[in-house]
Amino acid sequence: MAREKRRQAHSVSADVGGGTAELVRDPDRPRAYTLLLDRAPQSHVDLDDPTRLAFAYQRRIGHAADLVAPPGRPVRALHLGGGAFTLARYVAATRPRSTQQIAEIDGALVEFVRRELPLDSTWRIRVRSGDAREVLAKVADGWADLIIADVFSGARTPAHLTSTEFTAEVRRALRPGGFYVANLADGPPLAHLKAQVATVGTVFPELCLTADPAVLRGRRFGNAVLLASDRPLPVADLTRRAATDPQQGRVEHGRDLAGFTGGAAPVTDATARPSPEPPPSVFE
């Protein structure tokens, strides 16, 4: 069982499988918290307003979730990576009666988050303990409208979640017209990000990438959100949302995205490597 430590009135921490998890209270919102793992920020939750996405990458994923189906329509969503369940809470609040599954390998983290930031009992959310790829393999063909991959171990995405074989499993579990959304982290020279675009592009015919322009130019380490489907993507809507976001993003699609990828080779299980280690300055 996780060993808890309440060091200050505004935070609570526990030893979990991935290190030390800490929930730090938002000074401006009485029931909002940031989840950190070994001091690296992972996600933000506002229990009073689960539609509020404080992190830019989570808002970009939220934009995709908003556009996967008409507003308010329930969906079936699979979240690979749990964290504080921020995106599952968002989907539950914006699309009532949605059915969701969360795959999270760190059982102690799940217990900690459930206890400190409980899920609404009316939400149809099932948390499944296990490796993301193993949980994905058990999902029925065509079950999901939306699959979100946001898996980090020690601030790096595990290698086995970066390959064409993994992406093929994602497509198998998606219904026709469903969305696959991946949170990717990289810095200059963006070799990992470019390879991931090439990898997903071997499985899905439609792709677009959203990120801070400085990240896409290779000027700093950061997150990029890749959206893929077998149907045309709502690029105009995504571009508008990215442009009006508090932290403006840029959307790459079509020829521009192909040019950005620059002939990078797809990754297979045999060649896969974890995503790069973030520089220490990212978390300062």
VEXDREN-2710 file (C-alpha; in Angstrom, 1 decimal):
% VEXDREN-2710
k/r/px/py/pz
1/MET/0.0/0.0/0.0
2/ALA/1.2/3.5/-0.8
3/ARG/3.0/5.3/2.0
4/GLU/1.4/8.7/2.4
5/LYS/3.1/11.9/3.6
6/ARG/1.2/15.1/4.2
7/ARG/4.2/17.5/4.3
8/GLN/2.3/20.7/3.9
9/ALA/-1.4/21.8/4.2
10/HIS/-1.6/22.4/0.5
11/SER/-0.2/19.1/-0.8
12/VAL/-0.4/15.3/-0.3
13/SER/2.1/12.7/-1.5
14/ALA/2.5/9.0/-1.7
15/ASP/5.1/6.5/-2.8
16/VAL/3.8/4.8/-6.0
17/GLY/5.2/2.4/-8.6
18/GLY/6.7/5.2/-10.7
19/GLY/8.3/7.1/-7.8
20/THR/6.8/9.8/-5.6
21/ALA/3.3/11.1/-6.6
22/GLU/2.3/14.5/-5.2
23/LEU/-0.9/16.4/-5.5
24/VAL/-0.3/20.2/-5.1
25/ARG/-3.3/22.4/-4.5
26/ASP/-3.9/25.2/-7.0
27/PRO/-3.6/28.5/-5.0
28/ASP/-6.4/30.1/-7.1
29/ARG/-9.0/27.2/-7.0
30/PRO/-10.0/25.5/-3.7
31/ARG/-10.5/22.0/-5.2
32/ALA/-8.0/22.0/-8.1
33/TYR/-4.7/20.1/-8.0
34/THR/-1.6/19.4/-10.1
35/LEU/-0.3/15.8/-10.1
36/LEU/3.5/15.5/-10.1
37/LEU/5.5/12.3/-10.4
38/ASP/9.0/12.8/-9.0
39/ARG/8.4/16.5/-9.3
40/ALA/7.5/16.4/-13.0
41/PRO/4.1/17.9/-13.6
42/GLN/1.7/15.2/-15.2
43/SER/-1.8/16.6/-15.2
44/HIS/-4.1/19.1/-13.5
45/VAL/-7.6/18.4/-12.2
46/ASP/-10.3/20.8/-11.0
47/LEU/-12.9/18.8/-9.1
48/ASP/-15.4/21.7/-9.3
49/ASP/-15.0/22.1/-13.1
50/PRO/-13.7/19.0/-14.9
51/THR/-14.1/20.7/-18.2
52/ARG/-11.2/23.1/-17.3
53/LEU/-8.0/21.8/-18.9
54/ALA/-5.1/23.8/-17.4
55/PHE/-2.3/22.3/-19.5
56/ALA/-1.9/23.2/-23.1
57/TYR/-1.4/19.7/-24.4
58/GLN/-4.5/18.5/-22.5
59/ARG/-6.6/21.3/-24.1
60/ARG/-5.3/20.2/-27.5
61/ILE/-6.4/16.6/-26.8
62/GLY/-9.7/18.0/-25.5
63/HIS/-10.2/19.8/-28.8
64/ALA/-10.0/16.4/-30.6
65/ALA/-12.4/14.8/-28.1
66/ASP/-14.8/17.7/-28.8
67/LEU/-14.7/17.0/-32.5
68/VAL/-14.9/13.2/-32.6
69/ALA/-18.7/13.3/-32.6
70/PRO/-21.4/16.0/-32.5
71/PRO/-21.4/18.0/-29.2
72/GLY/-22.8/16.1/-26.2
73/ARG/-23.1/12.8/-28.0
74/PRO/-21.9/9.9/-25.8
75/VAL/-18.8/8.1/-27.0
76/ARG/-16.7/5.0/-26.1
77/ALA/-13.2/6.2/-25.1
78/LEU/-10.1/4.3/-24.2
79/HIS/-7.4/6.2/-22.3
80/LEU/-3.9/4.6/-22.4
81/GLY/-2.3/6.1/-19.4
82/GLY/-4.2/7.3/-16.4
83/GLY/-2.5/10.0/-14.5
84/ALA/-5.1/11.9/-12.6
85/PHE/-7.8/10.8/-15.1
86/THR/-8.1/14.4/-16.3
87/LEU/-9.2/13.6/-19.9
88/ALA/-11.6/10.9/-18.8
89/ARG/-13.2/13.4/-16.4
90/TYR/-13.4/15.9/-19.3
91/VAL/-15.2/13.5/-21.6
92/ALA/-17.6/12.4/-18.9
93/ALA/-18.5/16.0/-18.2
94/THR/-18.8/17.1/-21.8
95/ARG/-20.4/13.9/-23.1
96/PRO/-22.7/12.5/-20.4
97/ARG/-23.4/8.7/-20.6
98/SER/-20.1/8.0/-22.4
99/THR/-18.5/4.7/-21.6
100/GLN/-14.8/4.9/-20.9
101/GLN/-11.9/2.6/-20.0
102/ILE/-8.5/3.7/-18.5
103/ALA/-5.4/1.6/-18.7
104/GLU/-2.9/2.4/-16.0
105/ILE/0.0/0.2/-15.0
106/ASP/0.7/1.8/-11.7
107/GLY/-1.9/0.4/-9.3
108/ALA/-0.6/2.4/-6.3
109/LEU/-1.0/5.6/-8.4
110/VAL/-4.6/4.6/-9.2
111/GLU/-5.4/4.0/-5.6
112/PHE/-3.8/7.4/-4.6
113/VAL/-5.8/9.3/-7.2
114/ARG/-9.0/7.6/-6.6
115/ARG/-8.8/8.3/-2.9
116/GLU/-7.7/11.9/-3.1
117/LEU/-9.5/13.0/-6.3
118/PRO/-12.5/10.6/-6.5
119/LEU/-14.4/10.0/-9.7
120/ASP/-18.1/10.9/-9.9
121/SER/-20.0/7.7/-9.1
122/THR/-22.4/8.3/-12.0
123/TRP/-19.6/8.3/-14.6
124/ARG/-19.2/5.2/-16.6
125/ILE/-15.4/4.9/-16.2
126/ARG/-13.6/1.6/-15.6
127/VAL/-10.0/1.7/-14.6
128/ARG/-8.0/-1.3/-15.7
129/SER/-4.7/-2.1/-14.1
130/GLY/-2.1/-3.2/-16.5
131/ASP/0.3/-2.3/-19.3
132/ALA/-1.3/-0.1/-21.9
133/ARG/-0.5/-2.4/-24.9
134/GLU/-1.8/-5.5/-23.0
135/VAL/-5.0/-3.8/-22.1
136/LEU/-5.4/-2.5/-25.7
137/ALA/-5.0/-6.1/-27.0
138/LYS/-8.1/-7.1/-25.0
139/VAL/-10.4/-4.4/-26.4
140/ALA/-12.9/-5.7/-28.9
141/ASP/-12.4/-4.8/-32.6
142/GLY/-14.1/-1.5/-33.4
143/TRP/-15.1/-0.8/-29.8
144/ALA/-13.7/2.7/-29.4
145/ASP/-14.8/6.0/-30.9
146/LEU/-11.7/7.7/-29.3
147/ILE/-8.3/6.3/-28.1
148/ILE/-6.0/8.6/-26.3
149/ALA/-2.4/7.6/-25.7
150/ASP/-0.7/9.6/-22.9
151/VAL/1.7/7.1/-21.4
152/PHE/5.0/8.2/-19.8
153/SER/7.3/6.2/-17.6
154/GLY/10.0/8.4/-16.0
155/ALA/9.0/11.2/-18.3
156/ARG/9.5/9.0/-21.4
157/THR/7.0/7.1/-23.5
158/PRO/7.9/3.3/-23.4
159/ALA/9.4/1.9/-26.6
160/HIS/6.7/-0.7/-27.2
161/LEU/4.0/2.1/-27.5
162/THR/5.8/3.8/-30.4
163/SER/5.7/1.1/-33.1
164/THR/3.7/0.4/-36.2
165/GLU/2.6/-2.9/-34.6
166/PHE/1.2/-0.9/-31.6
167/THR/-0.5/1.6/-33.9
168/ALA/-2.1/-1.2/-35.9
169/GLU/-3.6/-2.5/-32.6
170/VAL/-5.0/1.0/-32.0
171/ARG/-6.7/1.0/-35.4
172/ARG/-8.1/-2.4/-34.8
173/ALA/-9.8/-1.2/-31.6
174/LEU/-11.2/1.9/-33.2
175/ARG/-14.5/2.0/-35.0
176/PRO/-14.4/3.3/-38.6
177/GLY/-14.2/7.1/-38.4
178/GLY/-12.8/7.0/-34.9
179/PHE/-10.0/9.3/-33.6
180/TYR/-6.6/8.3/-32.3
181/VAL/-4.9/11.0/-30.3
182/ALA/-1.3/10.7/-29.0
183/ASN/0.6/13.0/-26.7
184/LEU/4.2/13.1/-27.9
185/ALA/7.2/14.8/-26.2
186/ASP/10.4/15.7/-28.0
187/GLY/13.0/18.4/-28.5
188/PRO/15.6/19.4/-31.1
189/PRO/16.3/17.8/-33.6
190/LEU/12.7/16.3/-33.3
191/ALA/13.8/12.9/-34.5
192/HIS/11.3/11.1/-32.2
193/LEU/8.4/13.3/-33.2
194/LYS/9.1/13.0/-36.9
195/ALA/9.5/9.2/-36.6
196/GLN/6.2/9.0/-34.8
197/VAL/4.3/10.9/-37.5
198/ALA/5.8/8.6/-40.1
199/THR/4.9/5.5/-38.0
200/VAL/1.3/6.5/-37.4
201/GLY/1.1/7.5/-41.1
202/THR/1.7/3.9/-42.2
203/VAL/-1.5/2.8/-40.4
204/PHE/-3.8/5.8/-40.7
205/PRO/-4.4/7.8/-43.9
206/GLU/-5.3/11.1/-42.2
207/LEU/-3.0/12.9/-39.8
208/CYS/-2.5/16.3/-38.3
209/LEU/-0.1/17.6/-35.6
210/THR/-0.7/20.4/-33.1
211/ALA/1.9/22.0/-31.0
212/ASP/3.5/25.3/-29.8
213/PRO/5.2/26.8/-32.9
214/ALA/8.5/26.9/-31.0
215/VAL/8.4/23.1/-30.5
216/LEU/7.6/22.5/-34.1
217/ARG/10.6/24.7/-35.1
218/GLY/12.8/22.6/-32.9
219/ARG/13.6/25.5/-30.6
220/ARG/12.7/23.9/-27.3
221/PHE/11.5/20.6/-25.8
222/GLY/7.7/20.2/-25.5
223/ASN/4.6/18.3/-26.2
224/ALA/2.9/17.8/-29.6
225/VAL/-0.5/16.2/-30.1
226/LEU/-0.9/13.9/-33.1
227/LEU/-4.4/13.2/-34.3
228/ALA/-5.1/10.3/-36.7
229/SER/-8.2/8.7/-38.4
230/ASP/-9.4/6.9/-41.4
231/ARG/-11.7/9.8/-42.3
232/PRO/-10.9/13.4/-43.2
233/LEU/-10.0/15.4/-40.1
234/PRO/-11.6/18.7/-38.9
235/VAL/-8.4/20.6/-39.6
236/ALA/-10.1/24.0/-40.0
237/ASP/-11.9/23.6/-36.6
238/LEU/-8.7/22.4/-34.9
239/THR/-6.7/25.3/-36.4
240/ARG/-9.2/27.8/-35.2
241/ARG/-9.2/26.3/-31.7
242/ALA/-5.4/26.2/-31.6
243/ALA/-5.1/29.8/-32.7
244/THR/-7.5/31.1/-30.0
245/ASP/-6.0/28.9/-27.2
246/PRO/-4.3/30.9/-24.3
247/GLN/-1.1/29.2/-25.4
248/GLN/-1.4/29.4/-29.2
249/GLY/-0.6/26.3/-31.2
250/ARG/0.0/25.6/-34.8
251/VAL/-1.6/22.7/-36.8
252/GLU/0.4/20.9/-39.5
253/HIS/-1.5/18.8/-42.1
254/GLY/-1.1/17.4/-45.6
255/ARG/2.0/18.5/-47.5
256/ASP/3.2/20.7/-44.7
257/LEU/3.2/17.7/-42.3
258/ALA/4.9/15.5/-44.9
259/GLY/7.5/18.2/-45.3
260/PHE/8.0/18.5/-41.5
261/THR/8.5/14.7/-41.3
262/GLY/11.2/14.9/-43.9
263/GLY/11.3/11.3/-44.9
264/ALA/11.7/9.9/-41.4
265/ALA/11.5/6.1/-41.2
266/PRO/8.6/4.4/-39.4
267/VAL/9.4/2.6/-36.2
268/THR/8.8/-1.1/-35.7
269/ASP/8.9/-3.3/-32.6
270/ALA/12.4/-4.3/-33.6
271/THR/13.7/-0.7/-33.8
272/ALA/11.6/1.0/-31.2
273/ARG/13.2/3.2/-28.5
274/PRO/11.7/5.2/-25.7
275/SER/11.0/8.9/-26.3
276/PRO/13.9/11.1/-25.4
277/GLU/14.7/12.2/-21.8
278/PRO/13.5/15.8/-21.2
279/PRO/16.2/18.2/-20.2
280/PRO/16.2/19.2/-16.5
281/SER/15.3/22.8/-17.5
282/VAL/11.8/21.6/-18.6
283/PHE/10.7/21.1/-15.0
284/GLU/12.4/24.1/-13.4
END
